[in-house]
Amino acid sequence: MPIACACGELGTMGTAGRLLVATPPMNDPNFERAVVLMLTHDETGAFGLVLTRPTELDALDDEGTLSDWIAATSSPSVLFEGGPVQRDSVIGLARLPDDDERSWATQVGASGVFSVDLNTDSTNAADCSNLRLFVGYSGWGPAQLDGEIAGEHWFVLDAAPHDAFDAEPHTLWRRVLERSPEHRDWVQRFPDDPGAN
């Protein structure tokens, strides 16, 4: 499986380093109740990773070039589906101290979360206090995401440092909305179990 890197210059538009939270009902099953951490957003398009889609693939089963990175993954130690684009690639996010420069990691916003270059020396994994690996990513063409936000398909909310490594990703959508006073009512209107409504 090829290794992708979201390292380099991050975009300067409004969503980079922030969360996109899907507004219900989302007609695209790839993004139903999704929380997407945006890595870039500029005039050429946007790129992010879905934080709420753990796969059934146990990350610890891989013994190839990613084995040291995989051994450092946060619970649950599975690969996450980052989105519907390039599902044959792997992208890493890590929590690192932001006190020194690393050529193998690029900070995502101001949250202490970094996109890591998995093609570098895997002993760098030891520096990560949290690590998550994503298969594929979410991508938008020029102005496409801006149109979706204007069409109210997404809320744009601030990311907390722990969001990218949450131990209970299936409930992250609800909890992110609950911490935003102006969006809490969405949780009551669209409960996790619609039969409980």
N, C-alpha and C positions, 0 to 999 in steps of 0.2 A: 504494500500500500504506500503510495507516495506521501511524502511529508510536506505539508504546506507551511508557509510562514506568513503571518500577518504583521511582520516586523517592518520597520521603516517609518516614513513620515505619516503621521496620523492626520486625518482630515480636520478641518477647522469649523465645519458647519455644526449646527446645534445638537445633533444626536451623538456624536463621537464621545465615548466614555459614559454614555447614559443608557438607560433601559428603554426599549420599546415594549409596551405591554399591550397585547392584543385586546381589542374591544370586542365583546361578544355581541351577536354571534359572528364569528369569523368564518367566512365561507370557504377558506382554504384550510384543509385539514392539517397542512404542514405547520400552521400557526394558531390553531385553536388553543386558547388559554396559554399562549406562548409568552415567555419573557425573553427578549433578545438583548444581549449586551452588544452595543454598537462599537466596533473597532475603528471604522473609518466612515466618513460621510463628507464628500466634497462634490465639486461640479462634475466629476466623472462617474459618480454613483455612490453606493453605500454598501457596507460589508459588516456583518455581525454574526453572533453565535447564539443559537437557542439554548437557554440554560435549563429548560424544563423537560427535556426529552432524553432520559437515560435509555440506553438500548439494553437488550438481553445479552450483549457481547461482553463477557468478562474481560476487562482490560488485562488482568493478570495471566491470561492464557497465551499472550504473545511472547515469544522468546527471541524475537528478531532484533532489529536495530533499535527498537523503542523500549526494550526490556527495562533499562534503568529508569527511563521516564515513567514507564507504566508502574514500576514498583513504588514510585513516589506519589501515585494518584491518591486523591482524597476520597473518602467514603461518600457515596457508594463507588467502589472501584470497578466501574464499568465504563465503556466508551459512551459518550453522549452524541446524539444526532444534532450537529450544529446547524443543519438546514438542508434544503433540497439540492444545493449546488455542489458539484464535485464530491460526491459521496465516496470517492476512492482516495481521498486525501485526509490527513490527520493534522489538526491544529491544536496547540497547547496554550492554556491559560494558567498562570501561576500567581501566587501572592509572594512578593519579595519585598525585603526592606528597600526603600527608595533612597538609601543614603549613598549609593555609589553607582557609577556608570557600568552598564553591562552591554557588550556588543551583541549578545545573544537574546536580549529581551527589550521590548519597547513598552513603556507605560501606556495604559489605556485610561485616559481621563486622569482624575486625581484620586482614584479610589485605592491605590496600592496594588492594583491588578496589572499584570504584564502579559503581553502576548510573547510567547517564547519560541525561539527558533529551534525546533527539534532536530535539525540537521547538525547542530553543534555537539561538542563533547557532552555525552550523556551524564558525566559526573556533575554537570551543572545542576542536575535534578536535586542534588543534596542541598542546594541553596534555597529551594522552594519550601515554604511553610505550608502551602496548599498547591495542588496541581490537578488539573482536569484536562482530559483529552477529548477532542470533538472530531467526529467523522463528518465531513462536509461543512458547509457554511450557508448563510443566508445572504443573498446578494440582490441589489437593485441597480438598475441602469440610471443614467443621468435624469434627475428630476422625478424618477419613479416613486421613491420613498416620500419625497415632499408632497406628491399628489395623494399618496395613501394617508399621510398624516393630516393633510387638509380635508380629506374625505372622512376623517374620524375613524379610520381603521385601527389606529394606534394611539395610545397615550404615551407621551415622552416624560419619563420620571427619572429622578436622580438615582444612581446606583449606590448601594452600600457595599463596602469592601467584601462582605461575606456572601453576597448574592451569587457570585460566580462559582462558589464552592459549597453551596447549601446542601446539607445532608438529606433534606427532604424536598427534592426538586418538584415532585408532583403537586405540592401545595404552595410553591413559590408565587405563582400568579396571584392567588388570593391574598397572601401575606404582603406582597408588594403593594397591592391596591389598598389593603387595610391601613398601611402606614401613611397613606396620602389622604388627608381629610376630605379633599374634594372628590375622591374616587371611591370612598368606602361604600357608598350606596350600591355600587356595581356588584359588590360581593354578595349583598343580600338579594339583589334582583337576579343574580346568576349563581346560585349555590353550587358547590362541587357535585352534589347529588341533586339533579333537577327534580327527582321524585319527592325530595324533602321540602320543596317549595310550596 
